[in-house]
Amino acid sequence: MSQSDHQIERERCSSAPNHKWFGLSLQALVVLSRKPNACTSAELAGHLKSEATMLRRVLAKLAREQLLETREGRDGGYRLKRTPESITLADVYLALRVGEPLCSGMLDTTGIHDFGQEMRVAFMEITDEVEQRTIEVLKQVTIAQLSERICTLKRMERNN
């Protein structure tokens, strides 16, 4: 197995949220925003070219946070629980709670010596601010707006 195959396998088996979950979630919510009926995880995985088992973990987290509703049975699947106009990207980001901010890896580079600890404090202030600004930006975009951006890009591609 190649190194990239091992990486894919680790992601498939991982039950811990990771930063890829945010991208998958947004894509799944855009697809669901365009569907009048429930959509199964297999259908969503097909649209996203993703692994259905991992996608179900992501969707379960969104359902627990009241962004999705799930139905079992013949007409079962996933549907948005709120309108796409009322779900912001910040709602999704915060629902996933993927752990530390993306840039917190900077903290791993500091040592336990005095200078390293001073840098750690400065890095923590910076990463906290980056996280807050990220959430502020994400609050300004809804799933409906993200979906519309995609439609606009498709129209532009067809006209060129």
C-alpha positions as a Markdown table, in Angstrom:
| # | Residue | x | y | z |
|---|---|---|---|---|
| 1 | Met | 0.0 | 0.0 | 0.0 |
| 2 | Ser | 1.4 | 3.4 | -0.9 |
| 3 | Gln | 1.7 | 6.3 | 1.6 |
| 4 | Ser | -1.4 | 8.0 | 0.1 |
| 5 | Asp | -3.4 | 4.8 | 0.4 |
| 6 | His | -2.4 | 4.6 | 4.1 |
| 7 | Gln | -3.5 | 8.2 | 4.6 |
| 8 | Ile | -6.9 | 7.5 | 2.9 |
| 9 | Glu | -7.3 | 4.3 | 5.1 |
| 10 | Arg | -6.5 | 6.3 | 8.3 |
| 11 | Glu | -9.1 | 8.9 | 7.3 |
| 12 | Arg | -11.7 | 6.2 | 6.6 |
| 13 | Cys | -11.1 | 4.5 | 10.0 |
| 14 | Ser | -10.8 | 7.7 | 12.0 |
| 15 | Ser | -13.9 | 8.5 | 14.1 |
| 16 | Ala | -12.3 | 11.7 | 15.3 |
| 17 | Pro | -13.4 | 14.9 | 13.5 |
| 18 | Asn | -10.8 | 16.5 | 11.3 |
| 19 | His | -10.6 | 19.6 | 9.2 |
| 20 | Lys | -11.7 | 17.8 | 6.0 |
| 21 | Trp | -15.1 | 17.2 | 7.7 |
| 22 | Phe | -15.8 | 20.9 | 7.3 |
| 23 | Gly | -15.3 | 20.8 | 3.5 |
| 24 | Leu | -17.3 | 17.6 | 3.2 |
| 25 | Ser | -20.1 | 19.0 | 5.3 |
| 26 | Leu | -20.4 | 22.2 | 3.2 |
| 27 | Gln | -20.6 | 20.1 | 0.0 |
| 28 | Ala | -23.2 | 17.8 | 1.5 |
| 29 | Leu | -25.3 | 20.7 | 2.7 |
| 30 | Val | -25.2 | 22.4 | -0.7 |
| 31 | Val | -26.3 | 19.1 | -2.4 |
| 32 | Leu | -29.1 | 18.7 | 0.2 |
| 33 | Ser | -30.2 | 22.3 | -0.3 |
| 34 | Arg | -30.9 | 21.5 | -3.9 |
| 35 | Lys | -32.9 | 18.3 | -3.2 |
| 36 | Pro | -36.6 | 18.5 | -2.4 |
| 37 | Asn | -36.6 | 15.0 | -0.8 |
| 38 | Ala | -34.3 | 13.1 | 1.6 |
| 39 | Cys | -31.0 | 12.0 | 0.2 |
| 40 | Thr | -29.2 | 8.8 | 1.4 |
| 41 | Ser | -25.6 | 8.8 | 2.5 |
| 42 | Ala | -24.8 | 6.6 | -0.6 |
| 43 | Glu | -26.3 | 9.2 | -2.9 |
| 44 | Leu | -24.4 | 12.0 | -1.2 |
| 45 | Ala | -21.2 | 10.0 | -1.2 |
| 46 | Gly | -21.7 | 9.5 | -5.0 |
| 47 | His | -22.2 | 13.3 | -5.6 |
| 48 | Leu | -19.1 | 14.1 | -3.5 |
| 49 | Lys | -17.0 | 11.2 | -4.7 |
| 50 | Ser | -16.4 | 10.4 | -1.0 |
| 51 | Glu | -16.5 | 7.4 | 1.3 |
| 52 | Ala | -20.1 | 6.8 | 2.6 |
| 53 | Thr | -19.0 | 5.5 | 6.0 |
| 54 | Met | -17.0 | 8.6 | 6.8 |
| 55 | Leu | -19.7 | 10.8 | 5.4 |
| 56 | Arg | -22.3 | 9.2 | 7.7 |
| 57 | Arg | -20.1 | 10.1 | 10.7 |
| 58 | Val | -20.0 | 13.7 | 9.5 |
| 59 | Leu | -23.7 | 13.8 | 8.9 |
| 60 | Ala | -24.5 | 12.3 | 12.3 |
| 61 | Lys | -22.6 | 15.2 | 13.9 |
| 62 | Leu | -24.6 | 17.7 | 11.9 |
| 63 | Ala | -27.8 | 16.0 | 12.8 |
| 64 | Arg | -26.9 | 16.1 | 16.5 |
| 65 | Glu | -26.4 | 19.8 | 16.2 |
| 66 | Gln | -29.8 | 20.3 | 14.6 |
| 67 | Leu | -28.6 | 21.2 | 11.1 |
| 68 | Leu | -30.0 | 18.0 | 9.5 |
| 69 | Glu | -32.9 | 15.7 | 10.1 |
| 70 | Thr | -32.6 | 12.0 | 9.5 |
| 71 | Arg | -35.3 | 9.5 | 8.5 |
| 72 | Glu | -35.1 | 5.8 | 8.5 |
| 73 | Gly | -36.8 | 3.4 | 6.2 |
| 74 | Arg | -37.7 | 3.3 | 2.5 |
| 75 | Asp | -38.0 | 7.1 | 2.1 |
| 76 | Gly | -35.2 | 7.7 | 4.6 |
| 77 | Gly | -32.1 | 9.7 | 4.3 |
| 78 | Tyr | -30.9 | 13.2 | 5.2 |
| 79 | Arg | -32.6 | 16.6 | 4.8 |
| 80 | Leu | -31.8 | 20.1 | 5.9 |
| 81 | Lys | -33.6 | 20.8 | 9.2 |
| 82 | Arg | -33.5 | 24.6 | 8.5 |
| 83 | Thr | -33.6 | 26.6 | 5.3 |
| 84 | Pro | -30.3 | 27.0 | 3.4 |
| 85 | Glu | -30.7 | 30.7 | 3.9 |
| 86 | Ser | -30.6 | 30.3 | 7.7 |
| 87 | Ile | -27.6 | 28.0 | 7.9 |
| 88 | Thr | -24.3 | 29.9 | 8.0 |
| 89 | Leu | -20.9 | 28.4 | 7.3 |
| 90 | Ala | -20.1 | 29.4 | 10.9 |
| 91 | Asp | -23.0 | 27.2 | 12.1 |
| 92 | Val | -21.4 | 24.3 | 10.4 |
| 93 | Tyr | -17.9 | 25.1 | 11.5 |
| 94 | Leu | -19.0 | 25.4 | 15.1 |
| 95 | Ala | -21.2 | 22.3 | 14.9 |
| 96 | Leu | -18.2 | 20.2 | 13.9 |
| 97 | Arg | -15.9 | 21.5 | 16.6 |
| 98 | Val | -13.0 | 20.0 | 14.9 |
| 99 | Gly | -10.6 | 20.9 | 17.7 |
| 100 | Glu | -8.0 | 23.5 | 17.7 |
| 101 | Pro | -7.9 | 26.3 | 15.1 |
| 102 | Leu | -6.2 | 25.4 | 11.8 |
| 103 | Cys | -3.1 | 27.5 | 12.6 |
| 104 | Ser | -2.6 | 26.1 | 16.1 |
| 105 | Gly | 0.2 | 23.9 | 14.7 |
| 106 | Met | 2.4 | 26.9 | 15.3 |
| 107 | Leu | 2.2 | 26.1 | 19.1 |
| 108 | Asp | 3.9 | 22.8 | 18.5 |
| 109 | Thr | 7.0 | 24.6 | 17.3 |
| 110 | Thr | 7.7 | 26.3 | 20.6 |
| 111 | Gly | 10.0 | 24.9 | 23.2 |
| 112 | Ile | 9.8 | 24.8 | 27.0 |
| 113 | His | 12.6 | 27.3 | 27.4 |
| 114 | Asp | 11.8 | 30.9 | 28.3 |
| 115 | Phe | 11.9 | 32.2 | 24.7 |
| 116 | Gly | 9.8 | 29.3 | 23.5 |
| 117 | Gln | 7.2 | 30.0 | 26.2 |
| 118 | Glu | 7.1 | 33.7 | 25.3 |
| 119 | Met | 6.5 | 32.8 | 21.7 |
| 120 | Arg | 3.8 | 30.3 | 22.7 |
| 121 | Val | 1.9 | 33.1 | 24.5 |
| 122 | Ala | 2.2 | 35.3 | 21.4 |
| 123 | Phe | 1.2 | 32.5 | 19.1 |
| 124 | Met | -1.9 | 31.7 | 21.3 |
| 125 | Glu | -3.1 | 35.3 | 21.0 |
| 126 | Ile | -2.6 | 35.2 | 17.3 |
| 127 | Thr | -4.4 | 31.9 | 16.8 |
| 128 | Asp | -7.3 | 33.0 | 19.0 |
| 129 | Glu | -7.7 | 36.1 | 16.9 |
| 130 | Val | -7.5 | 34.1 | 13.7 |
| 131 | Glu | -10.2 | 31.7 | 14.9 |
| 132 | Gln | -12.5 | 34.6 | 15.9 |
| 133 | Arg | -12.0 | 36.3 | 12.5 |
| 134 | Thr | -12.6 | 33.1 | 10.7 |
| 135 | Ile | -15.9 | 32.6 | 12.5 |
| 136 | Glu | -16.9 | 36.2 | 11.7 |
| 137 | Val | -16.3 | 35.7 | 8.0 |
| 138 | Leu | -18.1 | 32.3 | 8.0 |
| 139 | Lys | -21.1 | 34.0 | 9.7 |
| 140 | Gln | -21.5 | 36.2 | 6.6 |
| 141 | Val | -22.1 | 33.3 | 4.2 |
| 142 | Thr | -25.1 | 30.9 | 4.1 |
| 143 | Ile | -25.5 | 27.5 | 2.5 |
| 144 | Ala | -27.9 | 29.2 | 0.0 |
| 145 | Gln | -25.2 | 31.8 | -0.9 |
| 146 | Leu | -22.6 | 29.1 | -1.3 |
| 147 | Ser | -25.0 | 27.1 | -3.6 |
| 148 | Glu | -25.7 | 30.2 | -5.6 |
| 149 | Arg | -21.9 | 30.8 | -6.1 |
| 150 | Ile | -21.6 | 27.4 | -7.6 |
| 151 | Cys | -24.5 | 28.0 | -9.9 |
| 152 | Thr | -23.1 | 31.3 | -11.0 |
| 153 | Leu | -19.7 | 29.7 | -11.7 |
| 154 | Lys | -21.4 | 27.0 | -13.8 |
| 155 | Arg | -23.3 | 29.7 | -15.8 |
| 156 | Met | -20.0 | 31.6 | -16.4 |
| 157 | Glu | -18.2 | 28.5 | -17.6 |
| 158 | Arg | -21.1 | 27.7 | -20.1 |
| 159 | Asn | -21.0 | 31.2 | -21.5 |
| 160 | Asn | -17.2 | 31.2 | -22.1 |
